[in-house]
């Protein structure tokens, strides 16, 4: 999921350089949402983790 966030960020940067404001804004928004979702899932998986069976 972090990969998709980075891809959308690159698309947003390229679109902004080329002057496509709407596409850049949308791609940037998607990248931000995916990054936040990735961070939330990472924190949840870090906190729960795999516990050894006793």
DOLUMSE-702296 format. One record per residue: residue in three letters; residue number from 0; y negated, z, x negated of N, C-alpha, C, O, CB in turn; chain. Coordinates in nm, 3 decimals, padded with zeros to 5 digits, always signed. Glycine has a CB too. Layout:
N
atom r ALA | k NUM | n.north Y | n.up Z | n.east X | ca.north Y | ca.up Z | ca.east X | c.north Y | c.up Z | c.east X | o.north Y | o.up Z | o.east X | cb.north Y | cb.up Z | cb.east X | c A
...
//
This chain:
54
atom r UNK | k 0 | n.north +00.119 | n.up +00.000 | n.east -00.083 | ca.north +00.000 | ca.up +00.000 | ca.east +00.000 | c.north -00.125 | c.up +00.000 | c.east -00.087 | o.north -00.226 | o.up -00.060 | o.east -00.051 | cb.north +00.000 | cb.up +00.121 | cb.east +00.095 | c A
atom r UNK | k 1 | n.north -00.118 | n.up +00.066 | n.east -00.200 | ca.north -00.232 | ca.up +00.063 | ca.east -00.292 | c.north -00.255 | c.up -00.079 | c.east -00.341 | o.north -00.369 | o.up -00.119 | o.east -00.364 | cb.north -00.208 | cb.up +00.159 | cb.east -00.410 | c A
atom r UNK | k 2 | n.north -00.147 | n.up -00.153 | n.east -00.358 | ca.north -00.158 | ca.up -00.293 | ca.east -00.400 | c.north -00.241 | c.up -00.373 | c.east -00.300 | o.north -00.328 | o.up -00.450 | o.east -00.339 | cb.north -00.017 | cb.up -00.355 | cb.east -00.415 | c A
atom r UNK | k 3 | n.north -00.215 | n.up -00.354 | n.east -00.171 | ca.north -00.291 | ca.up -00.427 | ca.east -00.068 | c.north -00.438 | c.up -00.387 | c.east -00.068 | o.north -00.525 | o.up -00.471 | o.east -00.046 | cb.north -00.230 | cb.up -00.402 | cb.east +00.070 | c A
atom r UNK | k 4 | n.north -00.466 | n.up -00.260 | n.east -00.092 | ca.north -00.605 | ca.up -00.215 | ca.east -00.099 | c.north -00.677 | c.up -00.283 | c.east -00.214 | o.north -00.792 | o.up -00.325 | o.east -00.199 | cb.north -00.611 | cb.up -00.062 | cb.east -00.115 | c A
atom r UNK | k 5 | n.north -00.611 | n.up -00.294 | n.east -00.328 | ca.north -00.672 | ca.up -00.361 | ca.east -00.443 | c.north -00.691 | c.up -00.509 | c.east -00.416 | o.north -00.794 | o.up -00.567 | o.east -00.453 | cb.north -00.585 | cb.up -00.341 | cb.east -00.569 | c A
atom r UNK | k 6 | n.north -00.594 | n.up -00.572 | n.east -00.350 | ca.north -00.606 | ca.up -00.715 | ca.east -00.317 | c.north -00.725 | c.up -00.739 | c.east -00.224 | o.north -00.803 | o.up -00.832 | o.east -00.246 | cb.north -00.477 | cb.up -00.767 | cb.east -00.251 | c A
atom r UNK | k 7 | n.north -00.739 | n.up -00.657 | n.east -00.122 | ca.north -00.852 | ca.up -00.674 | ca.east -00.030 | c.north -00.984 | c.up -00.644 | c.east -00.099 | o.north -01.086 | o.up -00.705 | o.east -00.066 | cb.north -00.836 | cb.up -00.584 | cb.east +00.092 | c A
atom r UNK | k 8 | n.north -00.985 | n.up -00.551 | n.east -00.195 | ca.north -01.106 | ca.up -00.523 | ca.east -00.270 | c.north -01.147 | c.up -00.644 | c.east -00.354 | o.north -01.265 | o.up -00.678 | o.east -00.360 | cb.north -01.086 | cb.up -00.401 | cb.east -00.360 | c A
atom r UNK | k 9 | n.north -01.051 | n.up -00.709 | n.east -00.417 | ca.north -01.079 | ca.up -00.829 | ca.east -00.496 | c.north -01.128 | c.up -00.942 | c.east -00.407 | o.north -01.222 | o.up -01.013 | o.east -00.443 | cb.north -00.953 | cb.up -00.874 | cb.east -00.574 | c A
atom r UNK | k 10 | n.north -01.067 | n.up -00.958 | n.east -00.290 | ca.north -01.112 | ca.up -01.059 | ca.east -00.195 | c.north -01.256 | c.up -01.031 | c.east -00.152 | o.north -01.337 | o.up -01.123 | o.east -00.141 | cb.north -01.020 | cb.up -01.064 | cb.east -00.071 | c A
atom r UNK | k 11 | n.north -01.288 | n.up -00.903 | n.east -00.130 | ca.north -01.423 | ca.up -00.866 | ca.east -00.089 | c.north -01.524 | c.up -00.897 | c.east -00.199 | o.north -01.633 | o.up -00.945 | o.east -00.170 | cb.north -01.428 | cb.up -00.719 | cb.east -00.053 | c A
atom r UNK | k 12 | n.north -01.488 | n.up -00.870 | n.east -00.323 | ca.north -01.580 | ca.up -00.897 | ca.east -00.435 | c.north -01.603 | c.up -01.046 | c.east -00.450 | o.north -01.717 | o.up -01.090 | o.east -00.467 | cb.north -01.525 | cb.up -00.839 | cb.east -00.566 | c A
atom r UNK | k 13 | n.north -01.496 | n.up -01.125 | n.east -00.443 | ca.north -01.510 | ca.up -01.270 | ca.east -00.456 | c.north -01.592 | c.up -01.326 | c.east -00.340 | o.north -01.679 | o.up -01.411 | o.east -00.361 | cb.north -01.372 | cb.up -01.338 | cb.east -00.460 | c A
atom r UNK | k 14 | n.north -01.566 | n.up -01.280 | n.east -00.219 | ca.north -01.641 | ca.up -01.329 | ca.east -00.103 | c.north -01.788 | c.up -01.289 | c.east -00.112 | o.north -01.875 | o.up -01.366 | o.east -00.071 | cb.north -01.579 | cb.up -01.274 | cb.east +00.027 | c A
atom r UNK | k 15 | n.north -01.816 | n.up -01.170 | n.east -00.165 | ca.north -01.955 | ca.up -01.128 | ca.east -00.179 | c.north -02.028 | c.up -01.213 | c.east -00.281 | o.north -02.144 | o.up -01.248 | o.east -00.261 | cb.north -01.963 | cb.up -00.980 | cb.east -00.219 | c A
atom r UNK | k 16 | n.north -01.961 | n.up -01.247 | n.east -00.390 | ca.north -02.023 | ca.up -01.331 | ca.east -00.493 | c.north -02.051 | c.up -01.471 | c.east -00.438 | o.north -02.153 | o.up -01.531 | o.east -00.470 | cb.north -01.932 | cb.up -01.340 | cb.east -00.617 | c A
atom r UNK | k 17 | n.north -01.961 | n.up -01.521 | n.east -00.355 | ca.north -01.978 | ca.up -01.655 | ca.east -00.300 | c.north -02.072 | c.up -01.658 | c.east -00.179 | o.north -02.109 | o.up -01.765 | o.east -00.132 | cb.north -01.843 | cb.up -01.712 | cb.east -00.260 | c A
atom r UNK | k 18 | n.north -02.109 | n.up -01.541 | n.east -00.130 | ca.north -02.207 | ca.up -01.535 | ca.east -00.022 | c.north -02.150 | c.up -01.530 | c.east +00.118 | o.north -02.222 | o.up -01.553 | o.east +00.215 | cb.north -02.295 | cb.up -01.650 | cb.east -00.032 | c A
atom r UNK | k 19 | n.north -02.023 | n.up -01.501 | n.east +00.131 | ca.north -01.962 | ca.up -01.489 | ca.east +00.262 | c.north -01.972 | c.up -01.343 | c.east +00.307 | o.north -01.880 | o.up -01.265 | o.east +00.284 | cb.north -01.814 | cb.up -01.537 | cb.east +00.261 | c A
atom r UNK | k 20 | n.north -02.081 | n.up -01.306 | n.east +00.369 | ca.north -02.108 | ca.up -01.167 | ca.east +00.402 | c.north -02.009 | c.up -01.107 | c.east +00.499 | o.north -01.962 | o.up -00.994 | o.east +00.478 | cb.north -02.243 | cb.up -01.155 | cb.east +00.459 | c A
atom r UNK | k 21 | n.north -01.975 | n.up -01.179 | n.east +00.605 | ca.north -01.883 | ca.up -01.126 | ca.east +00.705 | c.north -01.744 | c.up -01.104 | c.east +00.650 | o.north -01.682 | o.up -01.002 | o.east +00.678 | cb.north -01.876 | cb.up -01.219 | cb.east +00.823 | c A
atom r UNK | k 22 | n.north -01.695 | n.up -01.199 | n.east +00.572 | ca.north -01.561 | ca.up -01.187 | ca.east +00.514 | c.north -01.559 | c.up -01.074 | c.east +00.412 | o.north -01.462 | o.up -00.999 | o.east +00.404 | cb.north -01.518 | cb.up -01.321 | cb.east +00.448 | c A
atom r UNK | k 23 | n.north -01.665 | n.up -01.063 | n.east +00.333 | ca.north -01.671 | ca.up -00.958 | ca.east +00.232 | c.north -01.673 | c.up -00.820 | c.east +00.298 | o.north -01.605 | o.up -00.728 | o.east +00.253 | cb.north -01.796 | cb.up -00.975 | cb.east +00.143 | c A
atom r UNK | k 24 | n.north -01.749 | n.up -00.808 | n.east +00.404 | ca.north -01.755 | ca.up -00.680 | ca.east +00.474 | c.north -01.623 | c.up -00.642 | c.east +00.536 | o.north -01.581 | o.up -00.526 | o.east +00.529 | cb.north -01.861 | cb.up -00.683 | cb.east +00.581 | c A
atom r UNK | k 25 | n.north -01.556 | n.up -00.739 | n.east +00.596 | ca.north -01.426 | ca.up -00.712 | ca.east +00.659 | c.north -01.321 | c.up -00.678 | c.east +00.556 | o.north -01.244 | o.up -00.583 | o.east +00.574 | cb.north -01.381 | cb.up -00.833 | cb.east +00.741 | c A
atom r UNK | k 26 | n.north -01.315 | n.up -00.753 | n.east +00.447 | ca.north -01.216 | ca.up -00.725 | ca.east +00.343 | c.north -01.243 | c.up -00.590 | c.east +00.277 | o.north -01.149 | o.up -00.517 | o.east +00.244 | cb.north -01.216 | cb.up -00.837 | cb.east +00.236 | c A
atom r UNK | k 27 | n.north -01.369 | n.up -00.557 | n.east +00.259 | ca.north -01.404 | ca.up -00.427 | ca.east +00.201 | c.north -01.362 | c.up -00.314 | c.east +00.295 | o.north -01.311 | o.up -00.211 | o.east +00.250 | cb.north -01.555 | cb.up -00.421 | cb.east +00.172 | c A
atom r UNK | k 28 | n.north -01.385 | n.up -00.332 | n.east +00.423 | ca.north -01.347 | ca.up -00.231 | ca.east +00.522 | c.north -01.196 | c.up -00.210 | c.east +00.523 | o.north -01.148 | o.up -00.097 | o.east +00.527 | cb.north -01.397 | cb.up -00.272 | cb.east +00.663 | c A
atom r UNK | k 29 | n.north -01.120 | n.up -00.320 | n.east +00.519 | ca.north -00.974 | ca.up -00.310 | ca.east +00.518 | c.north -00.927 | c.up -00.240 | c.east +00.392 | o.north -00.836 | o.up -00.157 | o.east +00.397 | cb.north -00.910 | cb.up -00.450 | cb.east +00.529 | c A
atom r UNK | k 30 | n.north -00.988 | n.up -00.272 | n.east +00.277 | ca.north -00.950 | ca.up -00.208 | ca.east +00.151 | c.north -00.976 | c.up -00.059 | c.east +00.156 | o.north -00.896 | o.up +00.020 | o.east +00.107 | cb.north -01.025 | cb.up -00.271 | cb.east +00.034 | c A
atom r UNK | k 31 | n.north -01.088 | n.up -00.019 | n.east +00.214 | ca.north -01.120 | ca.up +00.124 | ca.east +00.224 | c.north -01.020 | c.up +00.196 | c.east +00.313 | o.north -00.974 | o.up +00.305 | o.east +00.279 | cb.north -01.262 | cb.up +00.143 | cb.east +00.277 | c A
atom r UNK | k 32 | n.north -00.988 | n.up +00.136 | n.east +00.426 | ca.north -00.892 | ca.up +00.198 | ca.east +00.519 | c.north -00.755 | c.up +00.212 | c.east +00.452 | o.north -00.693 | o.up +00.319 | o.east +00.460 | cb.north -00.880 | cb.up +00.115 | cb.east +00.648 | c A
atom r UNK | k 33 | n.north -00.707 | n.up +00.106 | n.east +00.386 | ca.north -00.576 | ca.up +00.111 | ca.east +00.321 | c.north -00.575 | c.up +00.215 | c.east +00.209 | o.north -00.475 | o.up +00.283 | o.east +00.189 | cb.north -00.538 | cb.up -00.027 | cb.east +00.266 | c A
atom r UNK | k 34 | n.north -00.685 | n.up +00.226 | n.east +00.136 | ca.north -00.691 | ca.up +00.323 | ca.east +00.027 | c.north -00.684 | c.up +00.466 | c.east +00.080 | o.north -00.616 | o.up +00.550 | o.east +00.023 | cb.north -00.818 | cb.up +00.303 | cb.east -00.055 | c A
atom r UNK | k 35 | n.north -00.754 | n.up +00.492 | n.east +00.189 | ca.north -00.752 | ca.up +00.626 | ca.east +00.249 | c.north -00.612 | c.up +00.657 | c.east +00.302 | o.north -00.562 | o.up +00.768 | o.east +00.284 | cb.north -00.857 | cb.up +00.637 | cb.east +00.363 | c A
atom r UNK | k 36 | n.north -00.549 | n.up +00.560 | n.east +00.367 | ca.north -00.412 | ca.up +00.581 | ca.east +00.417 | c.north -00.317 | c.up +00.608 | c.east +00.300 | o.north -00.231 | o.up +00.695 | o.east +00.309 | cb.north -00.364 | cb.up +00.458 | cb.east +00.499 | c A
atom r UNK | k 37 | n.north -00.333 | n.up +00.532 | n.east +00.191 | ca.north -00.250 | ca.up +00.554 | ca.east +00.072 | c.north -00.269 | c.up +00.695 | c.east +00.018 | o.north -00.171 | o.up +00.762 | o.east -00.015 | cb.north -00.283 | cb.up +00.451 | cb.east -00.036 | c A
atom r UNK | k 38 | n.north -00.394 | n.up +00.741 | n.east +00.009 | ca.north -00.419 | ca.up +00.875 | ca.east -00.043 | c.north -00.358 | c.up +00.983 | c.east +00.046 | o.north -00.302 | o.up +01.080 | o.east -00.004 | cb.north -00.567 | cb.up +00.898 | cb.east -00.058 | c A
atom r UNK | k 39 | n.north -00.370 | n.up +00.966 | n.east +00.177 | ca.north -00.313 | ca.up +01.064 | ca.east +00.270 | c.north -00.161 | c.up +01.069 | c.east +00.256 | o.north -00.103 | o.up +01.177 | o.east +00.249 | cb.north -00.353 | cb.up +01.031 | cb.east +00.415 | c A
atom r UNK | k 40 | n.north -00.097 | n.up +00.953 | n.east +00.251 | ca.north +00.048 | ca.up +00.950 | ca.east +00.236 | c.north +00.092 | c.up +01.008 | c.east +00.101 | o.north +00.195 | o.up +01.075 | o.east +00.093 | cb.north +00.100 | cb.up +00.807 | cb.east +00.249 | c A
atom r UNK | k 41 | n.north +00.014 | n.up +00.981 | n.east -00.003 | ca.north +00.046 | ca.up +01.037 | ca.east -00.135 | c.north +00.039 | c.up +01.189 | c.east -00.134 | o.north +00.128 | o.up +01.256 | o.east -00.187 | cb.north -00.049 | cb.up +00.980 | cb.east -00.241 | c A
atom r UNK | k 42 | n.north -00.065 | n.up +01.243 | n.east -00.074 | ca.north -00.080 | ca.up +01.389 | ca.east -00.069 | c.north +00.032 | c.up +01.452 | c.east +00.013 | o.north +00.088 | o.up +01.554 | o.east -00.026 | cb.north -00.218 | cb.up +01.428 | cb.east -00.010 | c A
atom r UNK | k 43 | n.north +00.065 | n.up +01.391 | n.east +00.125 | ca.north +00.174 | ca.up +01.444 | ca.east +00.209 | c.north +00.306 | c.up +01.442 | c.east +00.133 | o.north +00.381 | o.up +01.539 | o.east +00.136 | cb.north +00.186 | cb.up +01.364 | cb.east +00.339 | c A
atom r UNK | k 44 | n.north +00.336 | n.up +01.330 | n.east +00.066 | ca.north +00.462 | ca.up +01.321 | ca.east -00.007 | c.north +00.463 | c.up +01.415 | c.east -00.128 | o.north +00.568 | o.up +01.467 | o.east -00.166 | cb.north +00.487 | cb.up +01.178 | cb.east -00.052 | c A
atom r UNK | k 45 | n.north +00.346 | n.up +01.436 | n.east -00.188 | ca.north +00.338 | ca.up +01.528 | ca.east -00.302 | c.north +00.362 | c.up +01.673 | c.east -00.257 | o.north +00.430 | o.up +01.749 | o.east -00.325 | cb.north +00.202 | cb.up +01.517 | cb.east -00.372 | c A
atom r UNK | k 46 | n.north +00.305 | n.up +01.708 | n.east -00.143 | ca.north +00.319 | ca.up +01.846 | ca.east -00.095 | c.north +00.458 | c.up +01.875 | c.east -00.043 | o.north +00.511 | o.up +01.984 | o.east -00.065 | cb.north +00.217 | cb.up +01.873 | cb.east +00.013 | c A
atom r UNK | k 47 | n.north +00.518 | n.up +01.780 | n.east +00.027 | ca.north +00.652 | ca.up +01.804 | ca.east +00.080 | c.north +00.756 | c.up +01.786 | c.east -00.029 | o.north +00.842 | o.up +01.873 | o.east -00.048 | cb.north +00.681 | cb.up +01.711 | cb.east +00.199 | c A
atom r UNK | k 48 | n.north +00.751 | n.up +01.675 | n.east -00.099 | ca.north +00.841 | ca.up +01.652 | ca.east -00.212 | c.north +00.988 | c.up +01.660 | c.east -00.175 | o.north +01.024 | o.up +01.685 | o.east -00.060 | cb.north +00.813 | cb.up +01.750 | cb.east -00.321 | c A
atom r UNK | k 49 | n.north +01.070 | n.up +01.638 | n.east -00.273 | ca.north +01.215 | ca.up +01.655 | ca.east -00.254 | c.north +01.254 | c.up +01.790 | c.east -00.313 | o.north +01.233 | o.up +01.818 | o.east -00.431 | cb.north +01.297 | cb.up +01.538 | cb.east -00.321 | c A
atom r UNK | k 50 | n.north +01.309 | n.up +01.870 | n.east -00.228 | ca.north +01.352 | ca.up +02.002 | ca.east -00.273 | c.north +01.503 | c.up +01.996 | c.east -00.303 | o.north +01.579 | o.up +01.932 | o.east -00.230 | cb.north +01.319 | cb.up +02.112 | cb.east -00.165 | c A
atom r UNK | k 51 | n.north +01.544 | n.up +02.062 | n.east -00.410 | ca.north +01.688 | ca.up +02.059 | ca.east -00.441 | c.north +01.769 | c.up +02.134 | c.east -00.336 | o.north +01.726 | o.up +02.236 | o.east -00.283 | cb.north +01.714 | cb.up +02.121 | cb.east -00.579 | c A
atom r UNK | k 52 | n.north +01.886 | n.up +02.080 | n.east -00.306 | ca.north +01.973 | ca.up +02.146 | ca.east -00.208 | c.north +02.039 | c.up +02.267 | c.east -00.273 | o.north +02.082 | o.up +02.263 | o.east -00.389 | cb.north +02.082 | cb.up +02.047 | cb.east -00.153 | c A
atom r UNK | k 53 | n.north +02.044 | n.up +02.373 | n.east -00.197 | ca.north +02.101 | ca.up +02.497 | ca.east -00.250 | c.north +02.239 | c.up +02.518 | c.east -00.194 | o.north +02.305 | o.up +02.617 | o.east -00.227 | cb.north +02.012 | cb.up +02.618 | cb.east -00.219 | c A
//
